[in-house]
């Protein structure tokens, strides 16, 4: 009975998502791997308990054959404490009957139980939001993510009708970053869920690499900006802000 309820609930969610089928596949040439992004703020005094709960739940993901979420802990910026990127691949893949069966079997054998874990999670959480996004291939992202100890997330709501232009700007800014000797960021595009249209995630060896401004001259930076499609380096920020309604930055550390 418990297994049946689990499957029915999952299928009900799929049916609900089905109202948005035109966005159920990525745009041609864009990000093509599906992730569930979860932003979580811990209840007062419960952050370490929340981290411990998520760490313990990783064994359930392993037993179900699911990839573990990629996650990190914020040090400053937005209101949330943890960001989790759950690899899905696609809706059809993640919610296939075989995957649902394995997930139900793993949950039935889990401790805390499938009924108790959400209660414990809720007791440690004061705020949470989810957004499903198309992003880079899992192995590409995971390789950079696992090698990093410091992360920078920029998250955006675009002005109406400017989503595609905003994505193009983020690609241009990545080209500029590479041109001045910095790592490109990973781009994620909203499919459904929370209000954010796009976010970028930078993965760095440490805070020093993220903060390093390099030794290029002003003209060298402007030349890199022009090659990337901007008027000059000083025009990057103003152009970005002409496309967005809201923008938040968050920095943080790896959780080991």
ZANU-103419 format. One record per residue (C-alpha): chain; residue number from 1; x, z, y. Coordinates in nm, 2 decimals. Layout:
% ZANU-103419
NODE unit pos     c1     c3     c2
NODE    A NUM      X      Z      Y
...
This chain:
% ZANU-103419
NODE unit pos     c1     c3     c2
NODE    A   1   0.00   0.00   0.00
NODE    A   2   0.28   0.09   0.25
NODE    A   3   0.45  -0.24   0.17
NODE    A   4   0.13  -0.43   0.23
NODE    A   5   0.07  -0.26   0.56
NODE    A   6   0.42  -0.34   0.67
NODE    A   7   0.38  -0.71   0.58
NODE    A   8   0.04  -0.73   0.74
NODE    A   9   0.17  -0.57   1.06
NODE    A  10   0.46  -0.81   1.08
NODE    A  11   0.23  -1.11   1.02
NODE    A  12  -0.01  -0.98   1.29
NODE    A  13   0.28  -0.98   1.54
NODE    A  14   0.37  -1.33   1.44
NODE    A  15   0.01  -1.44   1.50
NODE    A  16   0.02  -1.27   1.84
NODE    A  17   0.35  -1.45   1.93
NODE    A  18   0.19  -1.78   1.81
NODE    A  19   0.00  -1.80   2.13
NODE    A  20   0.33  -1.89   2.29
NODE    A  21   0.44  -2.16   2.03
NODE    A  22   0.56  -2.41   2.30
NODE    A  23   0.85  -2.17   2.36
NODE    A  24   0.92  -2.09   2.00
NODE    A  25   1.21  -2.33   1.98
NODE    A  26   1.51  -2.35   2.22
NODE    A  27   1.55  -2.63   2.47
NODE    A  28   1.76  -2.92   2.35
NODE    A  29   2.13  -2.86   2.42
NODE    A  30   2.08  -2.50   2.53
NODE    A  31   2.12  -2.17   2.35
NODE    A  32   1.99  -2.20   2.00
NODE    A  33   2.02  -1.86   1.82
NODE    A  34   1.74  -1.61   1.86
NODE    A  35   1.81  -1.24   1.95
NODE    A  36   1.59  -0.95   2.02
NODE    A  37   1.73  -0.76   2.32
NODE    A  38   1.63  -0.40   2.35
NODE    A  39   1.71  -0.18   2.66
NODE    A  40   1.67   0.19   2.60
NODE    A  41   1.69   0.49   2.83
NODE    A  42   1.74   0.82   2.64
NODE    A  43   1.52   1.12   2.70
NODE    A  44   1.70   1.39   2.91
NODE    A  45   1.98   1.54   2.70
NODE    A  46   1.91   1.32   2.40
NODE    A  47   2.15   1.03   2.44
NODE    A  48   2.39   1.15   2.16
NODE    A  49   2.09   1.21   1.93
NODE    A  50   1.96   0.86   2.01
NODE    A  51   2.30   0.71   1.93
NODE    A  52   2.32   0.90   1.60
NODE    A  53   1.97   0.78   1.50
NODE    A  54   2.06   0.42   1.56
NODE    A  55   2.39   0.46   1.37
NODE    A  56   2.21   0.61   1.08
NODE    A  57   1.95   0.33   1.08
NODE    A  58   2.23   0.07   1.03
NODE    A  59   2.23   0.16   0.66
NODE    A  60   1.87   0.03   0.64
NODE    A  61   1.97  -0.30   0.81
NODE    A  62   2.25  -0.33   0.55
NODE    A  63   2.01  -0.26   0.26
NODE    A  64   1.76  -0.52   0.39
NODE    A  65   2.03  -0.78   0.44
NODE    A  66   1.98  -0.79   0.81
NODE    A  67   2.27  -0.82   1.06
NODE    A  68   2.34  -0.50   1.25
NODE    A  69   2.26  -0.50   1.62
NODE    A  70   2.54  -0.55   1.86
NODE    A  71   2.52  -0.26   2.10
NODE    A  72   2.69  -0.08   2.38
NODE    A  73   2.65   0.21   2.62
NODE    A  74   2.62   0.18   2.99
NODE    A  75   2.85   0.37   3.23
NODE    A  76   2.70   0.26   3.56
NODE    A  77   2.43   0.02   3.68
NODE    A  78   2.08  -0.02   3.56
NODE    A  79   1.85   0.26   3.44
NODE    A  80   1.90   0.21   3.07
NODE    A  81   2.16   0.38   2.85
NODE    A  82   2.19   0.14   2.56
NODE    A  83   2.16  -0.23   2.51
NODE    A  84   2.10  -0.36   2.16
NODE    A  85   2.12  -0.73   2.06
NODE    A  86   1.95  -0.77   1.72
NODE    A  87   2.04  -1.10   1.55
NODE    A  88   1.73  -1.30   1.43
NODE    A  89   1.84  -1.66   1.41
NODE    A  90   1.48  -1.79   1.44
NODE    A  91   1.13  -1.64   1.41
NODE    A  92   1.07  -1.83   1.09
NODE    A  93   1.39  -1.71   0.94
NODE    A  94   1.36  -1.34   1.05
NODE    A  95   1.00  -1.31   0.95
NODE    A  96   1.01  -1.51   0.62
NODE    A  97   0.83  -1.35   0.33
NODE    A  98   1.16  -1.28   0.15
NODE    A  99   1.31  -1.10   0.46
NODE    A 100   0.99  -0.90   0.50
NODE    A 101   1.00  -0.79   0.14
NODE    A 102   1.36  -0.68   0.16
NODE    A 103   1.30  -0.50   0.49
NODE    A 104   1.00  -0.32   0.34
NODE    A 105   1.20  -0.22   0.03
NODE    A 106   1.49  -0.09   0.24
NODE    A 107   1.25   0.11   0.47
NODE    A 108   1.07   0.27   0.17
NODE    A 109   1.40   0.41   0.04
NODE    A 110   1.53   0.51   0.39
NODE    A 111   1.60   0.86   0.52
NODE    A 112   1.45   0.94   0.76
NODE    A 113   1.15   0.76   0.62
NODE    A 114   0.98   0.45   0.77
NODE    A 115   0.72   0.68   0.91
NODE    A 116   0.95   0.95   1.04
NODE    A 117   1.22   0.73   1.20
NODE    A 118   0.99   0.59   1.48
NODE    A 119   0.88   0.94   1.56
NODE    A 120   1.24   1.06   1.59
NODE    A 121   1.33   0.76   1.80
NODE    A 122   1.03   0.82   2.03
NODE    A 123   1.14   1.19   2.08
NODE    A 124   1.48   1.07   2.20
NODE    A 125   1.36   0.79   2.42
NODE    A 126   1.20   0.80   2.77
NODE    A 127   1.19   0.42   2.83
NODE    A 128   1.24   0.10   2.64
NODE    A 129   1.18  -0.27   2.68
NODE    A 130   1.23  -0.58   2.46
NODE    A 131   1.30  -0.94   2.55
NODE    A 132   1.35  -1.22   2.29
NODE    A 133   1.62  -1.46   2.40
NODE    A 134   1.79  -1.77   2.29
NODE    A 135   2.17  -1.72   2.30
NODE    A 136   2.50  -1.84   2.15
NODE    A 137   2.57  -1.87   1.78
NODE    A 138   2.61  -1.52   1.62
NODE    A 139   2.96  -1.56   1.49
NODE    A 140   3.09  -1.68   1.83
NODE    A 141   2.93  -1.38   2.00
NODE    A 142   3.02  -1.13   1.74
NODE    A 143   3.38  -1.23   1.74
NODE    A 144   3.41  -1.17   2.12
NODE    A 145   3.19  -0.86   2.11
NODE    A 146   3.38  -0.68   1.84
NODE    A 147   3.71  -0.75   2.01
NODE    A 148   3.59  -0.60   2.34
NODE    A 149   3.57  -0.24   2.46
NODE    A 150   3.41  -0.31   2.80
NODE    A 151   3.10  -0.51   2.88
NODE    A 152   2.93  -0.64   3.19
NODE    A 153   2.57  -0.76   3.19
NODE    A 154   2.41  -0.95   3.48
NODE    A 155   2.03  -0.99   3.44
NODE    A 156   1.81  -1.20   3.65
NODE    A 157   1.45  -1.29   3.74
NODE    A 158   1.45  -1.63   3.90
NODE    A 159   1.24  -1.76   4.18
NODE    A 160   0.93  -1.95   4.06
NODE    A 161   1.03  -2.28   3.91
NODE    A 162   1.40  -2.22   3.95
NODE    A 163   1.48  -2.11   3.60
NODE    A 164   1.66  -2.43   3.49
NODE    A 165   1.86  -2.44   3.82
NODE    A 166   1.96  -2.07   3.77
NODE    A 167   2.08  -2.15   3.41
NODE    A 168   2.28  -2.44   3.55
NODE    A 169   2.43  -2.21   3.81
NODE    A 170   2.54  -1.96   3.55
NODE    A 171   2.71  -2.25   3.36
NODE    A 172   2.88  -2.35   3.68
NODE    A 173   3.00  -2.00   3.74
NODE    A 174   3.14  -1.98   3.39
NODE    A 175   3.33  -2.30   3.46
NODE    A 176   3.47  -2.14   3.78
NODE    A 177   3.56  -1.82   3.59
NODE    A 178   3.76  -2.02   3.33
NODE    A 179   3.92  -2.22   3.62
NODE    A 180   4.06  -1.90   3.77
NODE    A 181   4.18  -1.76   3.44
NODE    A 182   3.89  -1.53   3.35
NODE    A 183   3.67  -1.53   3.03
NODE    A 184   3.34  -1.71   3.04
NODE    A 185   3.03  -1.50   2.98
NODE    A 186   2.76  -1.55   2.71
NODE    A 187   2.43  -1.68   2.84
NODE    A 188   2.09  -1.58   2.71
NODE    A 189   1.75  -1.73   2.81
NODE    A 190   1.42  -1.56   2.78
NODE    A 191   1.17  -1.68   2.52
NODE    A 192   0.92  -1.40   2.55
NODE    A 193   0.89  -1.03   2.62
NODE    A 194   1.01  -0.85   2.93
NODE    A 195   1.02  -1.02   3.27
NODE    A 196   1.39  -1.12   3.28
NODE    A 197   1.46  -1.49   3.27
NODE    A 198   1.83  -1.50   3.20
NODE    A 199   2.11  -1.26   3.14
NODE    A 200   2.48  -1.31   3.10
NODE    A 201   2.71  -1.08   2.90
NODE    A 202   3.08  -1.06   2.96
NODE    A 203   3.30  -0.91   2.69
NODE    A 204   3.64  -0.77   2.80
NODE    A 205   3.94  -0.60   2.63
NODE    A 206   3.90  -0.32   2.88
NODE    A 207   3.79  -0.24   3.23
NODE    A 208   4.12  -0.35   3.37
NODE    A 209   4.07  -0.71   3.24
NODE    A 210   3.72  -0.71   3.39
NODE    A 211   3.84  -0.59   3.73
NODE    A 212   4.16  -0.81   3.74
NODE    A 213   4.13  -1.04   4.04
NODE    A 214   4.44  -1.24   3.94
NODE    A 215   4.70  -1.38   4.18
NODE    A 216   4.54  -1.71   4.29
NODE    A 217   4.53  -1.80   4.66
NODE    A 218   4.20  -1.85   4.84
NODE    A 219   4.25  -2.23   4.84
NODE    A 220   4.32  -2.23   4.46
NODE    A 221   4.00  -2.03   4.41
NODE    A 222   3.80  -2.27   4.63
NODE    A 223   3.95  -2.57   4.44
NODE    A 224   3.83  -2.41   4.11
NODE    A 225   3.49  -2.36   4.26
NODE    A 226   3.47  -2.72   4.38
NODE    A 227   3.56  -2.84   4.03
NODE    A 228   3.28  -2.62   3.89
NODE    A 229   3.03  -2.78   4.13
NODE    A 230   3.02  -2.53   4.42
NODE    A 231   3.10  -2.61   4.79
NODE    A 232   3.38  -2.35   4.77
NODE    A 233   3.44  -2.00   4.64
NODE    A 234   3.26  -1.83   4.93
NODE    A 235   2.95  -2.03   4.85
NODE    A 236   2.90  -1.90   4.49
NODE    A 237   2.72  -1.57   4.58
NODE    A 238   2.49  -1.72   4.84
NODE    A 239   2.39  -2.01   4.62
NODE    A 240   2.31  -1.77   4.33
NODE    A 241   2.10  -1.55   4.56
NODE    A 242   1.90  -1.86   4.67
NODE    A 243   1.77  -1.89   4.31
NODE    A 244   1.67  -1.53   4.22
NODE    A 245   1.41  -1.28   4.29
NODE    A 246   1.59  -0.99   4.13
NODE    A 247   1.94  -0.92   4.00
NODE    A 248   2.09  -0.62   3.83
NODE    A 249   2.44  -0.55   3.71
NODE    A 250   2.54  -0.30   3.44
NODE    A 251   2.88  -0.21   3.30
NODE    A 252   2.96  -0.01   3.00
NODE    A 253   3.17   0.07   2.69
NODE    A 254   3.17  -0.01   2.32
NODE    A 255   3.01   0.23   2.08
NODE    A 256   3.23   0.29   1.77
